[in-house]
Structure formats: C-alpha cells, structure tokens
C-alpha cells in the first residue's frame, strides 16, 4: 500500500513539474502542493526525515503562493 502511495506521490510531482515548465500558473502550484503533502505524510510514516526536510517547507512555500494568487485575483 505504501509503495503505491509513493508511486502516486512521485507521479503527482512529475505532473506538477510539467505544469510548471509550461507556465500553467496556478495549476502547477495546486498539483505540487498535493504531491508535497503526500510525500510529507509518507516520509513521516517511514521516519525518513531527509525527505520530510525537503517536502515540508515546500508546503509552506507553495501555500503562500496559493494565498498570494487568491488575494490578487
């Protein structure tokens, strides 16, 4: 089950990277934050704190990007 969740999270991050590379703002941010949340949950369950150190701050950064986008539109 956890292996499938890892595959799903990795796929979501890849889709987010594609959206970012094609400048599909803000969709890339929405997809990316879902992947970052999934990876944070996975890394917490597996006690892999290096991955959590990577994706945890991404949630905050992407969250502020979403808030910024919602405030200017």
Residue, then its C-alpha position, 0 to 999 in steps of 0.5 A: x500500500x505504501x509503495x503505491x502511495x509513493x508511486x502516486x506521490x512521485x507521479x503527482x510531482x512529475x505532473x506538477x513539474x510539467x505544469x510548471x515548465x509550461x507556465x500553467x500558473x496556478x495549476x502547477x502550484x495546486x498539483x505540487x502542493x498535493x504531491x508535497x503533502x503526500x510525500x510529507x505524510x509518507x516520509x513521516x510514516x517511514x521516519x525518513x526525515x531527509x525527505x520530510x526536510x525537503x517536502x515540508x517547507x515546500x508546503x509552506x512555500x507553495x501555500x503562500x503562493x496559493x494565498x498570494x494568487x487568491x488575494x490578487x485575483 
